[in-house]
């Protein structure tokens, strides 16, 4: 038997090593400090540490060739930024103007590819760190040219380490993303299994919003895993491990669809204790399958075979036995009416369990065309320029963020010039850290960012007073840098404080006087205030202003998914490119709408009167997506062409109704007549057709009810009278998203 504390530490250390970047940062920072320390020039280590941190901030997930290209591009950006910052140090107004222009250009560079966003952010942070370091150069005795060489040497060293690491361990980032994906899948399935099923009141609204956000987290994980796999496949055949990980990704897609199909029409309250007892058993099975997803995540993380677990299999057997007993013993027709839906859920759960069991030997035979066309990387320079031009409009969130950040840095530069011409860099740095794209997130995180910055500055100053030698400073800088990169995904106060402490120790290694701490804290507070004012006053991208377009996009993607799912009842289930794209786009649109509504509830409270209508719309839209997922999960060929034609006609009527509602949302007016809604009442398609056809009819009936409710909630939203304040529904969103 081992000691629990030692075993816990061993697992933490193993997980830390598998994450990759924190370990690389530890090797780079620790190696630089040791190299300069043994060489007797430890006072020159802080600029090197800053360069390493900036290069690590600019790091992106890619193959080793792609990472080599991005690291070279990042190093060039860092070199230009550092040189300009050093040259213009004595001209703060010109520097602020150049920095603001660079902020706009680097932010808009994110329109080309998501990989360029961290490069722009790291470039701006390094430029401001150079300003802070140059301001302290007289006290450290390092002249500007040597300071720049040390910074760029650190950045180049980490870039080389990053490329070599990626060449030796190419599959590690994919592994990490799959771990997060299956963890998110398991958490979402377990939460779905725990839902109360009461279709009214604030509990229903909170549960529905939480469920939509869990789904958004899974969609984010699916997209991240897909991009990571695509970047490693490239134009050649994948390695054996990448092929296996691709198989796991495809399993995750199917598991997500089948888990999303687990829904229940809670609007029928008279189904009785028999139905409730069977539904409880279904939820128990789903919970066990969610635990299986989490165990699979752990096995992927440890690169071990998935351990067999008979709990879900036994629970499924008990469920089928209970259903058979209920069918044999239920004498009342109303009791029998609910059994087909329970049997459909049980069949879906059984197929989900089989899909998870296949993860122990995932197939790598899927052809590349299944994923290749989903690659969103730019195809050419012309494609990249076209992407940037599309974003140069006030409707673009990226453009609005770039403009706000630019103006915040201009105002911050002016304030620094007026108040502290030689020591105002913290104003700009704080403004850069706080000014984020989502207003909802930023209003919530201003306190965390401000508190973290202030704590980091105060801690750095205090440590300077106690530990005046270069060695403790270097060791603390290494620890702060490693902690930041290990904890920054949590966006916690501690991670922000670690970054502020790192910059404080590396840009101001000389001991500062007691009189300097208050101005530094005031600078950081001023930067936060400037960023907050920019967010509130400069083209505020309130989520309320874009709910219409996101809701319309979601409805159109739902319509496309519905058409693709019904089409497969003609020839049978086949995960072709058109179906995968439709499914992916529908879930992406639902995730975007979920995030927007959650952010709407974080917006300033005077924007909340209509938020409840948006929340109700989201819940119905997500319920509709569950019905679509059920149609997709139960795809099978129908032998009767007449039934195929009936289902296609009914589905086309619903798809047309969804598209018409999307047009009305974009136009800003909901008509009184539900134009194009050609689906008959439940059961209107008649009996027969077999079990598959009747299950499809059941799901189409479910979708019909959701469309009617969506029209009502869209009308509430556009009437500018969203009902009561959604305080109850909005409470706890932050905790839900963090989970």
N, C-alpha and C positions, 0 to 999 in steps of 0.2 A: 504494500500500500504506500502511495506517495502522499506528500503533504498537499492539502487542497490549495494553499496559497502558491506553492511552487508550481503545481499543475496549471493553475489559472494564469500565472505569469508566463509559463511556457507556451500556453495557447495564445496569449496576447502577443508574445514575441513572434510566434510563428505567423499569426495573422498580419502583424506589422510588416514582416519580411515579404509576405506574399502581395502586399498592396503595391509594392514597386516604388512609387515616387518618394514616399517618406524615407525609405531605405536608401534610395539614390541620393537624396538630399543629405542624409546623415553621412554617407560616404564622402560626398563632395565637400560639405562644410567641415566635417571632422578632418578630412585629408588636407584641406587648405590650411586650417588652423595648425595642424601638426607640422606641415611643411614649413610654414613661415616661423613657427615656434622653434623648431629644431635649427632653423637657419639663423636664429637670433634677430629676426625682424618681425616680431609679432605685432608691432604697432602698424605694420602695413597690411595685416590680415583683414581688418574691417571692410575696406573697399572690395576685396576679393569676395568676401561673404555676401556683400550686396549684389555683386555681379552674378554670383551663383543663384541667389534667391530670385533675381529678375529673370534669369534664363529658365529657372524651374517654373516660374509663373507663366512663361510663354510656351511651355511644353504642351504638345497636343498628341492625341492618340493617333498613331499611324504605323504603317510598316516602316522598316528601317530606312528604305529609300525615301519614302515620303517624309519621315522624321528628319532625315538629313537635309532635305530641301527646306522644310519649315524652320529647322534650326539655323540654317544659313540665312534665311530671310529674317528670322528674329534677331540674329546677331547683327545683321546690317542695320536693322531698325534701332536696336539698342545702341550701336556705335554712333549712328547719326544723332540720336536723342541725347546721348551723353555728351557728345562734342558740342552740340548746339547749346545745351544747358551750361556747359563750362564757359563757352565763348560769350554768352549773353548774361552771365551772372551779374555783371556790373550794369546791365541795362534791363531792369526788371519789367518795365512796361513793354518793351519789345519782346522780351522772353515770354511774358504772359500772352501776347498776341500770337506769337509763333506756337506756343503750347496749345492755345485754344484752337488754332487752325489744324494742328496735328491731331488734336482730340477728335475733331469732326471727321477728318479723313480716315483716321484709324478706326473709329467707330463704324463708319460706313463700310469699311473694308469687311466687316462682319457679314455684309449682305452677300459677299462672294461665296463664303463657306464658313461654317461654324468654327473651323480650325483657326481662323484668323482673329477671332474675338480675343482669346487670351494673349495673343501677341501684341495687339494694340494696348490692352490694359497694362501689360508688363512694361511696355515701352514708356507709357506715361508715368508709371510709378518710378521707374529707374531715372527718368529725367528729373523728377522732383527730388529723388534721393541724392542725385548729383548736386543739385542746388544746396541741399542741406549739408552735404559733405564738404563742398567747396567753401561754404560759410564757416566751417570749422577748420579748414586747412591751415590757417596760421597757427592754431593751437597745437595741431598734430605734427607740423613740420613737413607735410607731404605737399609737394608742388602740384599744380593742376594737371600737367601733362602726365606725370607719374600716376596720379590718382586715376585718370582715365584709362591708362594702360592696365592698372590693377583691376579695375572694374571689368574691362573687356576680357582680360585674361580669365577671370572667374567665370564670366558668361560663356566663353569659348570652352573652358574646361568642362563645365557641366553639360554643354551641348554635345561634346564628344562622348562623355560618359553615357548620356541619354541614347545616342545613336548606337553605341556598342551594346548597351543593355538590351535595346530593342532587337538587335541582330542576334544576340545569344538567346534571349527569351521572347520570341515573337508572339507567343500565344498568351502571355501573362495578362495583358489588358483585357483580352476577350474573356478569359477565365473570370476575372474580377467582375466584369459586366454581367456575365451569366449568373454568378453568385447573387448579385444584387437583384437581377431579374427574377430568379426563382424565389428569393426571399420576399420580394414584393408580391409575386403571385400567391405564395403561401399566406402572407398576411391578409391579402385581399379576399382569398377564399375563406379563411377563418372568420373574417369580419362579416362576409356575406352570410355565412352559416349562423352567425349570432344575431342577425336582425330580428326584431320583434315581429315584423309583419303587420303592424297596426297602421293602416293607411290614413292616418289623420293625426293632427296635432304637431307640436314642435318636435317631439321625439322622432316622428316620421321624417320631418324636414331635416333634422340633424343627421339622422341615419342615412337618408338619401344623399345628402351632400357629401358625407364622409365616404359613402360607397363610390360616388362619382370621382372623388379625389383619389381613392385607392386605385380605381381603374386608370386614372391619369398617370399615377406613378408607374403602373405596369406598362402603359403605352410608352412612357419615357424610357423605361428599361428596355423594351423591345426595340425602340429606335436606336438607342445607344449600342446595343449588342449587334444589331444589323450593320450599322455604320462601321463598327470595329471589325467585324468579319469581312465586310466588303473591302476595307482598306488593306487587308492581308491576302485576299485572294488575287486582286489585281487582274492581270491578263493571263496568268498561268494557272496550273492546277493547284489546288490547295494541298497543304501538307496533311498527313494523317490526323494530327491533333486538331487542326483547323476544320477539317472535314467533320470530325466528331462534334466539335463545338457548333458547327453549322446545323448538324442534325439535332442537337439539343435546342438550338434556337427555334427550329421548325416545330419541335415538340412543344416548346413554350407557347408558340403561336396557337397551336391547336388546343392546348390546355386552357389558354386564355379565352378562346371562343367558347369552349364547352362550359367553363366556369361562369362566363358572362350569361350563358343561356339559362342558368339556374335562377328562375324568377317564379313568382306566384301571384296570381291575380287576387290580391287581398281585398279587392272591392266586393267579393262575394262572402258575406259574413255568416251564411247559414249552412256551411258545409259540415259542421258537426265534429264531434270528438274523434271519430274514426279518421277523417281526413287530417285533422291536426296531429294525431298520434303518428300517422305515416309521414307527415311532413317533418316532424321532429326527428324521425329516423333518417330522413334524407339529409337534414342539416347535420346530423352527427357524422354521416358518411362524408359530406363535404368538408367538415372540420378535420376529419382524419386525413383526407386527401390534401388539405392545406398543410397539415403537419408533414405529410410526405414530400411536398414541394420544398419545405424548409430543410428537411433532411437531405434532399437532393442537392440543395444549395451548399450544405456543409460538405457533402461528399465531393462536389466539384471543387470546392475551396481546398480540400485536403488531397485532391486527386486520388481518391480511393473509390472502389466499387460501391455502388449504392446497396446498402444493407437491406436485405429482405425484411418486410414488415407485414405481418398478416392481419393487422388490426382493421384496415380498410376493407380487405377482402372478406373478413368475417362479418363486418358490419353490413356489407353489401348482401351477403348471403342471408343474414337475418332480415334485411329489408325485403328481399324477394320472397322470403317465407311469409313475412307479415302481409305482403300484398296478396299472395296466393290465399292466405287464410281469410283476408278481408273479402276477396272476391267470392270465396266459397260460402262465407257466413253472412254476407250483407244481403238482407232481404228487401230493403227499401230501395226503390229506384233512385231517390235523391242521394242515397249513400253511394250507389254504384256510379253515379254521374261523374264524380270527381276522381274515380280510379284511373281512367285513361291518362289524365294529366300527371298523376303520381307515377304511373308506370313509365311515362315518357321521361320524367325526371330520373327515375331509377336506371333506365337504359342509358341515359346520357352520363350518369355518374359511373356506370360500369365501363363505358367506353373511355371516360376520363381516367379511370383507374388503370385500364389497359395501356393508355398512352403514357402515363407516368411510369408504369412498369417497364415500358420499352426504353426508358432513358438509360437503363443499365447497358444497353447495346444500341445507341442511336445510329441510324443509318447515315452514311456519308455519300450515298449514291445519287442524291438529288442533284440535278444538273444545275450549272451556274446560272442559267437563264431564269431560274426561280428567284434569284436575288439580284443579279446584275442590273436589270432595268430599274431597280429601286434605288440605285446609287444617285445621290443628289449632288455629287461633286460637279463643278463646272467642267464642261467639255472643251472649252477653248477660251482664249482671251476675249473674244467677242461675246461669248456666253457670260463671262464674268462681268464685263462692262454692262451688258444688258441687265444683269441682276442688280447692279448698283443703281442704274437709271430707274428701274422700277421702284426702288425704295426712296427715291428723291421726291417725296410727296408728303404733304402734311397728314395724310391718312396712315402713313407708315409709322409704326411704333419705334423702329430703329432710327428713322430720321428725326423724330421728335426728341428721342433720347440724346442723339448726337448734338442737336441744337441746344438743348438744355445744358448738357455738359459743357459745351463750348462757352455759353454765356456765363455759367457758374465759374469757370476758370478765368474768364476775362474779369468778372467782378472780383473774384478772389485775388487775382494779380493786382488789380487796382487797390484793393484794400491792403494787401501786403506792402505795396509801394508807399501808400499814405501812412500806414501805421508803423511798419518795421521793415524798411527797405532791404536790410541785409539779413534778416532772420524771419521772414514771413513765409517760408516754404511750407510750414505745417498748415497754414490756411488752405493752400492749394491741395495738399495731400489729403486733408480731411474732407474737403469738398469732393475730391475724386472718389474717395472710398464710400461716401454717403450717396452720391448722385447715381441712382440706379434706374433701370428702365421701368419697372412696375411701381406705380404710385402706392398701391396697396402694400407691397412688401416694404417699400422704403419708409413709409410713415411708421410701420411697426418696427423697423430695424434701425431707425435713426437713434433711438435710445441705446440700443446695443452697440452700434458703431461708435457713438459718442462716448459711451461708458468705456468700451474697450480701448479706444484711442487714449482717453484720459488716464485709464489705469496703466496702459503701456508706457506712456510718457512719465507718469509719476513713478512707476516701478524702475524705469531706466535711470531717472535722475537719482532716486534713492540708492540704487545699486552703485551708481558712480560715486556717491558720497562714501559708501562703506568699502567698496572694492575699487581702489584707484589704479590697480596694476593692469596691464594689457591682457595677461593670461585669463583672469576671471571674466573679463569682458568678452574675449573670444569664445570661451566655453559657454557662457550664457547666450551669446549670439547663436552658436551652434544649436543649443537646446531650444531656443525660441524659434529658430527656423524650422527645425524638425517638427516641433509641436504644431506650428501653424499648418504645415503641409499635411500632417496627420489628422488635424481636426477641422480644416477649413470647409469640408463638405457639410459640416453641421452648421456652419455660419453662426457659430456661437460667440458670445462675448469673449471667451478665453482665446479663441483663435484670433480675433481682431486685436486683442491686447498683445498676443505674441508677435504679430506683425509689427505693431507700433513699437514694441520693445526691441525687436530686431533692427528696425530703422533707426531708433534712438541710439542704440549701442554702436551701430556701424557708421552712422553719419555724424555722430557727436561723441567720438570715443574719449575726448578730453573731458576732464571733470568740469561740470558747469557749476556756477555759483548758486547760492540760495536764492538770489534775486531773479534767476532766470526761469524758475519753474512756473511761476504765475503767468508770465507772458506766453510761455509755450502752451499752457492749458487754455489760455484765452484765445490763442491762435486756432487751436483745434476746435474749440467751441464756435468760433466765428466761421470757420469753414463748414461746419455742420449746418449752421443757420443759413448760410448762403446757399448751400445745396437744397435745403428744405424750401426756401423761397423760390428757387428755380423750378422745383418740382410743382409747386402750387401755382405759380404765376406764368410760367413760360410754356404755352401750348400744353396744358395739363391733359394727359391722355387718360382721362377718367374711363374706367371700364364700362360705365353706363353708356358711353358714346359709341361703343363698338359691340355691344350685345347684339344689336340688330344684325350686323354683318356676320358675326360668328354664329348666331342662331340660324341664319339663312344658309350659311355654308354647311352647318351640321345637317340641316334637313336635306339639302341636295345630296350630300354624301350618303345619308341614310337611304335616299331613293335609289341611288346607284347600287348600294349594297343589296337592297331588296331585289332589284332586277337580276343581279348576278346570282343571288341565292336561289331564287325561283327558277332561273334558267337551268340550274343543275338538277332539278327534278325531272328533266327530260332524259338526260343520258347518265345520270348518277354523279356521285361526288367526285370532283376532280379539282385539285388545288392548282388551277392554271394561273397565269399571270394576271389576267383580268379580274379573277375572283380575289386573289391576294391583294391587289391594288385597291379594289373596292372596300374590302374589309379593313385594310390598313388606314385608308383615308377616312372611313367612317369613325374608327376609334380615335384617330388623331384629331378630327374635328370635335368629337365629344370631349376629348381631354382639353382642347383649347377652350371650349365653352365652359367646362367645369372650373378651370383655372381662372377664367375671366369673372365668373360669378363669385368665386371665393374672394378674388381681389376686390370685386365690387363691395363685398361686405366689409372689407378693410378700408375702403375709401372714406374720406371725411363724412361724418354722420349726416350732413345736410344733403348728401347724395343718396341717402338710403330709402326714401319713401317708396321707390319702385323696386327695390331690391328683392322683396318677397315674391313679386310676380316673376322676376327673372329666375329666382330659385325654383319656383313651382314649374316653370317652363323647363329648366334643366332636369328636374326630377322625372318629368314625363318623357323628355327626350332620351334620358338614359334608360328609362324603362322600355322605350321603343327599341333602343339598341339591344337590350336583352332579348326582346322578341326576335329581332333580326339574327342575333347570334344563335338562338334556338333553331330558327329555320336553317341556318348554315350548319349547325351541329348535326341536324337530322336529315341532311341531304341524302336522297336515295332515288333511284330511277323508278318512275311510275310506269307500269306496263300499259295503262290505258291512255292513249293520246288525247281522248276527250277530257280527261281529268287534268292532264297537263295544260291543255288550252284553257280550261276553267281557272286554274290557279294562276296562270300567266295573266289572264284578263283581270282577275281580281287584284293581283299584285300591281299591275300597270295602273289600275285606278287609284290605288293607294300611293304609288310613286308619283303619279301626276298630282294628287292632292298635296303631297309633301312639297313638290316643286312650286305649286301655286302658292302655298303658304309662305315659302321662302321668298317668292316675288313680292308678296304683300308685305312681309317684314321689311324688305329693302325699300319698298315704296312708302312705308310708314303708315299704312292703313289696312285694317282687316275687314274684308267684306262680310256681309250678313249671310250670304249663301256660300256653302262649301263647294265651290266650283270644281268639277273634275273628280268628285269623290264617288267613284262608281262601284264600290265594294258593297255587296248585299249584307244584310244583317247576319249575325252568327247563325250558322246552320243553313243559310240561304243557298249554299252550294250543293246541298243535298247530302244524303248518306251514300255509302259505298265508296269505291275507290281504294279500299284497303286502309290499313292502320297508318301507313305513311301519309296518305292523302288527308286523313282526318286530323292527324297531328299538325299538318301544314295549315289546314282550315282553322284549327284552334289558335295557332300563332298569328295567322292573318286577322282573326277576330280580335285578338289582343292588340295588334298593331292598329286596327281600326279605332278601338277605344282610345288609344293614346293620341291618335291624330285629332280626334274631337277635343280631347282635353288640351292639346297643344294650341289649338285655335283659340280656346277660351283664355288661356294664360297669355298668349301673344296679344290678344285684345286688351287684357288687363295691363300689360306692359306698355303698349302704345297709347293707352288712355291716360297715362301719367298718374295713375292712381293705383299704386301697388298694394294698398291695404295697410295692415298694421306694420309697425316697425319690426324688422327681422332680428331683434336682439337675440332671441332664443336660438334662432337658426344659425346666427353668425357666431355665437359663443363657442369657443373651443376649436375654431378652424385652424388656428396656428398649430395646436397640438395634433390635429388630425393630419395635417400636411407633413409635419415632422415625422409622423409614424409611417 
